[in-house]
Amino acid sequence: MKNKSIWDEEKYLHNFDKPFDTDTFDILIIGGGMAGLHSAYFLKDSKKKIALIDKGKLASGVTSKTTGKITYLQDLVYQNLEKMYDKNISYTYYRSQKKAISLLLSIIQKQKIDCDLQKVISYTFSNEKPLEKEFERERDLLKEFDSKIDTLKKFPLSIPYLYSISAGDTYVFHPLKYLYKLIDILKEKIFFYENVTAHSIRKKEDLFWVETSKGILKAKKIIITTHYPFFIIPGFIPLKTHIENGYALAIKEKNQNFSAISYKKNIKSFRFQKDFLIYGGHSHSFSKSYDIEKEKDAFLDSFHSFSEKKIEYLWDTHDIMTDDFMPFAGEIQPNLYIATGFNKWGMTNSVISAKIIVDSILNAKNDFQYLFDPKRHYNLRRSLSFTSNLCKTGKTYICTKLDRYKKSVGCANVVKENGVWYGIYKDEKGIEHKVYNKCPHMGCSLTFNHFDKTWDCPCHGSRFGIDGDLVEGPSTYSIAVKKNTN
């Protein structure tokens, strides 16, 4: 079994680790995943000088951990939005997802991208009897929205279920094959820089000065498309979201023409990729559990309840969940834009978020700009959801402090020396690896992830290697302990 994503077998040979162009850019994009690369794609013919930086390799972040579903059938989101706001908002979100699918298909067709695109039937299902009315409402809403929804087709897996709805105009694809081709298309027009971490942004007269791990970059406008923003103000995104961890695996299986996801408890997700079945699920908030090993074992138990086949790939994912089921995409202060909070549906939400931002920059009309506005208004329901998100993050922060004494598990320990907390991991050779046990982002204590051999922040998802190197943000700094050279 390989402890990595199935997509990571696809390799990109180009290298964009090079010196900066020191001139001022018209637009700087920070983050090289789906949202960042689509922002670059929609801007490529604008005749503007554009740079894109990524803290690692392009397309190597969250996009490489996705299941690669291109669908508007997303749990029971439309009735959730109707309850949160009204039917018009629900319908507008539906149109945004259909538009995103249309944009993706158009790019694939126009650029002749070979990315294993497959049209499939998508299912949402449940075996919980109290959910009957919710499934009926979702079906009725989608039919009102002119979607060809079916409730009669038999679910194609031998898993217990009581209700299902399905849609035939959805797709799956290989996300890295797609993005690597996009990079090839853009590399002559966009200044790509890899292995560059943005630490801070400050405004100086009419320009943004971005301090990075390799020097200063200056730009007139900035688009932040990192998975999680590395700042708190502006936007206060950490207060409006919470992190959920999930897991995925791949086994050898004959390809079938469908994808599926269960609703509510013990989420199960299925899709096929050539001769593999990708199974995902067991998503959980860190406020409920930050014991990755325990949760991973529960996920594997759920898989073995219906299959004993050998697992070929196994990986985990982080998702940013917003307080009202919709992403934040747009301007958070003059000339500073953000795209984040895709709520597990990043393949569509990243694309439409990029289009919203680019249309705003180019002064083009976009029907969805107000919908994803990071500064959109709060009503009573959203205020309650905001409070719930805030409590989840606060609970996680406090629990990581209170539970530090319990973190001596196996080969990883947390100790206090001279008033400072450290994490110590002992590897297979008995060598100790010592790091600071405090996330530089907002000060949460870190827990050891035995599955990935990383120190993880349960509050906002930052991850660090056993020697403290930064693996995943929002932190922009490592937790390495400086060695005494005396």
C-alpha positions in Angstrom: 0.0 0.0 0.0 1.2 3.5 -0.9 0.6 6.2 1.6 -0.1 8.9 -1.0 -2.8 10.0 -3.4 -3.5 8.0 -6.5 -3.1 11.2 -8.5 0.5 11.6 -7.3 1.7 9.0 -9.7 1.3 11.6 -12.4 4.6 13.6 -12.6 5.3 17.0 -14.0 8.8 17.4 -15.3 9.1 21.2 -15.6 10.9 23.2 -13.0 9.9 26.8 -12.1 12.4 27.3 -9.2 14.1 30.4 -10.6 15.1 34.0 -9.7 12.4 36.6 -9.5 11.7 39.2 -12.1 12.2 42.3 -10.0 9.8 44.6 -11.9 6.4 45.3 -10.6 3.6 42.9 -11.6 0.1 44.0 -12.6 -1.3 40.9 -10.8 0.3 38.5 -8.3 -1.5 35.2 -7.7 -0.5 33.4 -4.5 -1.3 29.7 -4.7 -0.9 27.2 -7.6 -3.9 24.9 -7.3 -7.2 24.8 -9.1 -8.3 28.4 -8.1 -4.9 30.0 -8.8 -4.2 28.3 -12.1 -7.7 29.1 -13.3 -7.3 32.7 -12.3 -4.2 32.7 -14.4 -6.0 31.0 -17.3 -8.8 33.5 -17.4 -6.3 36.4 -17.3 -3.9 35.0 -19.9 -5.1 37.2 -22.7 -5.5 40.4 -20.7 -2.1 41.7 -21.7 -1.2 42.2 -18.0 2.1 41.2 -16.4 1.1 38.3 -14.1 3.1 36.2 -11.6 2.0 33.1 -9.7 3.9 31.7 -6.7 3.4 28.5 -4.8 5.1 27.4 -1.6 5.8 24.0 -3.2 5.4 22.5 -6.6 2.5 23.7 -8.7 -0.7 21.6 -8.3 0.8 19.6 -5.5 -1.4 20.9 -2.7 -5.1 20.1 -1.9 -5.9 19.5 -5.6 -3.7 16.4 -5.5 -5.8 15.0 -2.6 -9.2 15.5 -4.1 -11.5 12.8 -5.5 -11.9 14.8 -8.8 -15.7 14.9 -9.0 -17.2 17.6 -11.3 -20.8 17.7 -10.1 -23.6 20.1 -9.0 -25.2 17.3 -6.9 -23.6 18.2 -3.6 -25.1 16.4 -0.6 -28.4 18.3 0.1 -26.9 21.8 -0.3 -29.8 23.4 -2.1 -32.3 23.0 0.7 -29.6 24.0 3.2 -29.2 27.2 1.3 -32.9 27.7 1.1 -33.1 27.4 4.9 -30.1 29.6 5.4 -31.3 32.3 3.0 -34.1 31.7 0.5 -34.9 29.8 -2.7 -33.4 32.5 -5.0 -30.0 32.2 -3.3 -30.3 28.4 -3.6 -31.1 28.6 -7.3 -28.3 31.1 -7.9 -25.8 28.7 -6.3 -27.1 25.9 -8.5 -26.5 28.1 -11.6 -23.0 28.9 -10.4 -22.2 25.2 -10.2 -23.6 24.5 -13.7 -21.6 27.4 -15.0 -18.4 26.1 -13.4 -19.0 22.7 -15.1 -19.6 24.4 -18.4 -16.4 26.4 -18.1 -14.4 23.3 -17.3 -15.8 21.3 -20.2 -15.2 24.3 -22.5 -11.5 24.5 -21.5 -11.0 20.8 -21.9 -12.6 20.8 -25.3 -10.9 24.0 -26.6 -7.4 23.0 -25.4 -7.9 19.3 -26.3 -6.8 18.3 -22.8 -6.5 14.5 -22.2 -7.5 14.2 -18.5 -9.5 11.0 -18.4 -12.8 13.0 -18.5 -15.8 10.7 -18.0 -19.5 11.5 -18.0 -21.1 9.7 -15.1 -24.4 9.4 -13.2 -24.0 11.0 -9.7 -25.9 9.8 -6.7 -26.6 11.2 -3.3 -28.0 8.5 -0.9 -28.8 7.8 2.7 -30.0 4.9 4.8 -31.3 7.1 7.6 -35.1 6.9 7.8 -35.6 10.4 9.3 -34.1 12.0 6.1 -37.0 11.0 3.8 -38.5 14.5 3.7 -35.1 16.1 3.2 -34.4 13.9 0.1 -37.9 14.7 -1.2 -37.3 18.5 -0.8 -33.9 18.3 -2.5 -35.4 16.4 -5.4 -38.3 18.9 -5.7 -35.9 21.9 -5.6 -33.7 20.5 -8.3 -36.7 19.8 -10.5 -37.8 23.4 -10.0 -34.3 24.4 -11.1 -34.8 22.5 -14.3 -32.4 19.7 -13.4 -33.0 16.2 -14.7 -33.1 14.5 -11.3 -34.1 10.9 -11.0 -35.2 9.0 -7.8 -36.1 5.7 -9.4 -32.8 4.2 -10.6 -31.3 1.4 -8.5 -28.2 2.4 -6.6 -25.3 0.4 -8.3 -23.4 -0.7 -5.1 -24.4 -3.3 -2.6 -24.6 -0.9 0.3 -27.8 -0.4 2.4 -29.7 2.7 1.4 -33.3 3.9 1.7 -33.2 7.0 -0.4 -31.2 8.3 -3.4 -31.4 11.0 -6.0 -29.3 11.0 -9.1 -28.2 13.2 -12.0 -26.7 12.2 -15.3 -25.0 15.4 -16.5 -22.0 15.2 -14.2 -18.4 14.1 -14.6 -15.1 12.8 -13.1 -11.6 13.5 -14.3 -7.9 13.2 -13.4 -7.2 16.6 -11.8 -3.4 16.6 -12.1 -3.4 15.6 -15.8 -5.8 18.5 -16.3 -3.8 21.1 -14.3 -0.4 20.0 -15.8 -1.8 20.7 -19.3 -3.1 24.0 -18.1 0.4 24.9 -16.8 1.9 24.0 -20.2 -0.6 26.3 -21.9 0.2 29.2 -19.4 4.0 28.9 -18.9 4.8 31.2 -21.8 2.5 34.0 -20.6 2.7 33.7 -16.8 5.7 34.1 -14.5 5.6 30.9 -12.5 7.7 30.6 -9.3 7.8 27.4 -7.2 9.0 26.8 -3.6 8.2 30.4 -2.7 6.3 31.0 0.6 4.5 34.3 1.1 4.9 35.6 4.6 3.2 38.9 4.7 1.6 41.6 2.6 1.8 45.3 3.2 0.5 48.3 1.2 3.0 50.9 0.2 1.5 53.8 -1.7 -0.3 52.2 -4.7 1.5 48.9 -4.6 1.4 45.7 -2.5 4.8 44.6 -1.2 4.8 40.8 -0.6 7.5 39.5 1.7 8.4 36.0 0.6 11.0 33.3 1.5 13.0 34.4 -1.5 12.7 38.2 -1.4 10.1 41.0 -2.1 7.6 40.9 -4.9 5.6 44.0 -5.8 2.2 44.0 -7.5 -0.7 46.3 -8.2 -3.3 43.7 -7.4 -3.1 40.4 -5.5 -5.2 37.2 -5.7 -4.9 34.9 -2.7 -5.8 31.3 -3.7 -4.0 29.3 -1.0 -6.1 26.6 0.5 -6.4 28.6 3.7 -5.4 32.3 3.9 -2.1 32.9 5.7 -3.5 36.1 7.4 -6.4 36.8 9.8 -7.1 40.4 8.8 -8.7 41.4 6.4 -11.5 38.9 6.0 -11.4 37.2 9.4 -11.7 33.9 7.5 -10.5 31.8 10.5 -13.6 33.0 12.4 -16.0 32.2 9.6 -14.8 28.6 8.9 -13.8 25.4 10.4 -11.5 22.5 9.2 -12.7 19.0 8.5 -10.4 16.1 7.9 -11.3 13.2 5.7 -9.7 10.1 4.2 -9.6 8.4 0.8 -8.2 5.1 -0.6 -8.1 3.4 -4.0 -8.5 -0.3 -4.8 -8.3 -2.2 -8.1 -11.9 -2.5 -9.4 -13.6 -2.7 -12.8 -14.7 0.8 -13.9 -18.4 1.7 -13.6 -20.1 4.7 -14.9 -21.2 6.5 -11.7 -20.1 8.4 -8.7 -21.9 8.6 -5.3 -21.8 10.2 -1.9 -23.9 9.5 1.2 -25.5 12.3 3.3 -25.2 13.1 7.0 -23.5 10.4 9.2 -20.5 8.3 8.3 -20.1 9.8 4.8 -19.1 7.4 2.1 -17.9 8.6 -1.3 -17.3 6.6 -4.5 -16.0 7.2 -7.9 -14.0 5.2 -10.5 -10.7 6.1 -12.1 -9.8 3.7 -15.0 -9.2 0.4 -13.2 -9.5 1.8 -9.7 -12.4 2.5 -7.3 -11.7 5.6 -5.1 -13.5 5.4 -1.8 -13.5 8.4 0.6 -15.3 9.5 3.7 -15.3 9.6 7.5 -15.1 13.4 7.4 -14.9 14.9 10.9 -14.3 18.2 12.5 -11.1 18.6 14.6 -13.3 19.9 17.4 -14.7 16.4 17.7 -11.5 14.5 17.3 -7.9 15.3 16.4 -6.7 11.7 16.9 -5.8 11.0 13.2 -4.8 7.4 13.8 -8.1 6.6 15.5 -10.2 8.3 12.8 -8.2 6.6 10.0 -8.8 3.2 11.6 -12.5 4.0 11.8 -12.4 4.9 8.1 -10.7 1.6 7.2 -13.3 -0.3 9.2 -16.1 1.4 7.2 -14.3 0.3 4.0 -13.8 -3.3 5.2 -17.5 -3.5 6.0 -18.2 -3.9 2.3 -14.9 -4.9 0.7 -11.8 -7.0 1.6 -9.8 -6.0 -1.5 -6.2 -4.9 -1.1 -5.8 -1.1 -0.6 -3.4 0.3 -3.2 -3.4 4.0 -2.1 -4.4 5.7 1.1 -4.3 9.4 1.9 -6.1 12.1 3.9 -7.6 15.5 3.0 -8.4 18.8 4.6 -11.5 20.8 3.7 -12.5 24.3 4.7 -16.1 24.6 5.7 -17.7 28.0 5.7 -20.6 29.2 7.9 -23.2 29.3 5.1 -22.2 26.4 2.7 -20.7 28.8 0.0 -17.2 29.8 -0.8 -15.6 33.2 -0.1 -14.5 34.7 -3.5 -14.0 38.3 -4.3 -12.4 41.5 -3.1 -11.7 41.8 0.7 -10.1 45.2 0.4 -9.2 47.4 -2.6 -7.2 45.4 -5.1 -6.8 42.4 -2.8 -8.9 39.3 -3.7 -9.4 35.9 -2.1 -10.8 32.5 -3.0 -11.3 29.9 -0.2 -13.8 27.8 1.6 -14.9 25.4 -1.1 -16.9 23.1 1.3 -15.6 19.8 -0.2 -16.7 20.8 -3.8 -13.4 22.3 -4.9 -13.5 21.2 -8.6 -16.5 23.5 -9.3 -16.2 26.1 -6.6 -12.5 26.8 -7.4 -13.3 27.5 -11.1 -16.3 29.7 -10.5 -14.4 31.6 -7.8 -11.5 32.3 -10.1 -14.0 33.5 -12.8 -15.7 35.8 -10.3 -12.4 37.4 -9.2 -11.0 37.8 -12.8 -14.3 39.3 -14.0 -14.1 41.8 -11.1 -10.6 42.8 -12.0 -11.5 43.2 -15.7 -14.7 45.0 -14.9 -16.8 42.3 -16.6 -20.3 41.4 -15.5 -20.7 38.2 -13.4 -24.0 37.0 -12.0 -22.4 35.3 -9.0 -20.2 38.0 -7.7 -22.6 39.0 -4.9 -23.3 35.4 -4.0 -19.7 34.5 -3.0 -18.8 38.0 -1.7 -16.5 37.5 1.3 -18.3 40.5 2.9 -21.8 39.2 2.3 -24.4 40.0 5.0 -25.3 38.0 8.0 -28.9 37.0 8.9 -29.9 35.2 12.1 -29.3 31.7 10.7 -25.9 32.5 9.5 -25.1 34.3 12.7 -25.9 31.1 14.6 -23.7 29.1 12.2 -20.9 31.7 12.7 -21.1 31.2 16.4 -21.0 27.4 16.0 -17.9 27.7 13.8 -16.3 30.0 16.3 -17.1 27.6 19.2 -15.6 24.7 17.2 -12.3 26.5 16.7 -12.2 27.8 20.2 -12.9 24.3 21.6 -10.1 22.8 19.5 -7.7 25.5 20.6 -8.4 25.0 24.3 -8.4 21.2 24.1 -5.0 21.2 22.4 -3.7 23.2 25.4 -5.4 21.0 28.1 -4.5 17.7 26.5 -0.8 18.3 25.9 0.1 16.2 28.9 -1.7 13.2 27.2 0.2 13.4 24.0 3.0 11.0 24.8 1.9 8.4 22.4 4.2 5.8 21.0 7.2 7.3 19.2 6.0 10.9 19.7 6.0 12.9 22.9 5.2 16.5 24.0 7.4 17.9 26.7 8.0 21.2 28.5 11.5 22.4 28.9 12.4 25.8 30.5 8.8 27.0 30.0 8.7 26.0 26.3 6.7 23.2 24.8 8.4 20.9 22.3 7.4 17.9 20.2 9.8 15.0 20.0 9.5 12.2 17.5 11.8 9.2 17.6 12.3 7.5 14.2 12.9 3.9 13.4 16.7 4.3 13.9 16.1 5.8 17.4 17.1 9.3 16.3 15.1 12.1 18.0 13.6 14.9 16.0 12.7 18.0 18.1 10.4 20.8 17.1 8.4 23.6 18.7 4.9 22.4 19.6 3.1 25.7 18.7 1.7 26.6 15.3 3.1 30.0 14.2 -0.3 30.9 12.6 -2.5 31.5 15.7 -0.7 29.6 18.5 -2.6 26.3 18.6 -0.7 23.3 20.1 0.2 20.6 17.6 -0.7 16.9 17.6 1.4 14.2 16.0 -0.1 12.4 13.0 1.3 8.9 13.0 -0.2 8.2 9.6 1.7 10.9 7.7 4.5 11.4 10.3 3.7 15.1 10.6 2.9 17.6 13.4 -0.6 18.9 12.6 -2.5 22.0 13.8 -6.1 21.0 14.6 -7.3 24.6 14.6 -6.6 25.6 11.0 -4.9 22.7 9.3 -1.2 23.7 9.2 1.2 20.7 8.9 4.9 20.3 9.6 7.5 17.6 9.0 9.3 15.8 11.8 12.1 18.3 11.6 9.7 21.3 11.6 9.6 22.1 7.9 6.3 23.6 6.7 4.3 21.1 4.7 0.9 22.9 4.5 -0.4 26.3 5.6 -2.0 28.6 6.6 1.2 29.0 8.6 4.0 30.5 6.6 6.8 29.6 9.0 8.4 26.3 10.1 8.6 25.0 13.7 12.2 23.9 13.5 14.3 24.3 16.6 17.4 26.3 15.9 20.5 24.3 16.6 23.1 25.7 18.9 26.3 26.3 16.9 28.5 27.2 19.9 
